């Protein structure tokens, strides 16, 4: 029986989700950003996001990116938490890593655009720079963690299959 920490109750999204709450947070945030961007009005014209719109990002392509990555990531997290490793295998962890890399890339792009804008003009820098920058940094960490999870799942599957083959014959 695996050792369980009595202070950390299992998360309702699955037994492995307790230690992936930042990934769940980012998946949820990405989906909600997509919903916000498809609502009527011009969200990208707000002062904090104006430099990003000036770089050529549109609400449509941003909503598509955030929505697709957020939904794919939420599905991978759910499947990793609810299905046996033999069924899901390391593919779910690698999908999580790819989605985290996409999140890291876009958050890094947003941070870079706002930093560039801050040095370009006399206005004060946007307060969103540290938010996007922090999210980009932790997304990079999520890439690493998900990739390690994929390697661990792959090695556990290999060991389990070897043991099964020995028992069967």
Secondary structure as the mmCIF struct_conf table of DSSP 4:
data_model
#
loop_
_struct_conf.conf_type_id
_struct_conf.id
_struct_conf.beg_label_comp_id
_struct_conf.beg_label_asym_id
_struct_conf.beg_label_seq_id
_struct_conf.end_label_comp_id
_struct_conf.end_label_asym_id
_struct_conf.end_label_seq_id
TURN_TY1_P TURN_TY1_P1 UNK A 6 UNK A 7
BEND BEND1 UNK A 8 UNK A 8
HELX_LH_PP_P HELX_LH_PP_P1 UNK A 9 UNK A 10
STRN STRN1 UNK A 11 UNK A 11
TURN_TY1_P TURN_TY1_P2 UNK A 12 UNK A 13
STRN STRN2 UNK A 14 UNK A 14
TURN_TY1_P TURN_TY1_P3 UNK A 15 UNK A 16
HELX_RH_3T_P HELX_RH_3T_P1 UNK A 17 UNK A 20
HELX_RH_AL_P HELX_RH_AL_P1 UNK A 21 UNK A 38
BEND BEND2 UNK A 39 UNK A 41
HELX_RH_3T_P HELX_RH_3T_P2 UNK A 43 UNK A 45
BEND BEND3 UNK A 46 UNK A 46
TURN_TY1_P TURN_TY1_P4 UNK A 47 UNK A 49
HELX_RH_AL_P HELX_RH_AL_P2 UNK A 50 UNK A 54
TURN_TY1_P TURN_TY1_P5 UNK A 55 UNK A 56
HELX_RH_AL_P HELX_RH_AL_P3 UNK A 59 UNK A 82
BEND BEND4 UNK A 83 UNK A 83
HELX_RH_AL_P HELX_RH_AL_P4 UNK A 85 UNK A 88
TURN_TY1_P TURN_TY1_P6 UNK A 89 UNK A 90
HELX_RH_AL_P HELX_RH_AL_P5 UNK A 91 UNK A 120
BEND BEND5 UNK A 121 UNK A 123
HELX_LH_PP_P HELX_LH_PP_P2 UNK A 124 UNK A 126
TURN_TY1_P TURN_TY1_P7 UNK A 127 UNK A 127
HELX_RH_AL_P HELX_RH_AL_P6 UNK A 128 UNK A 168
#
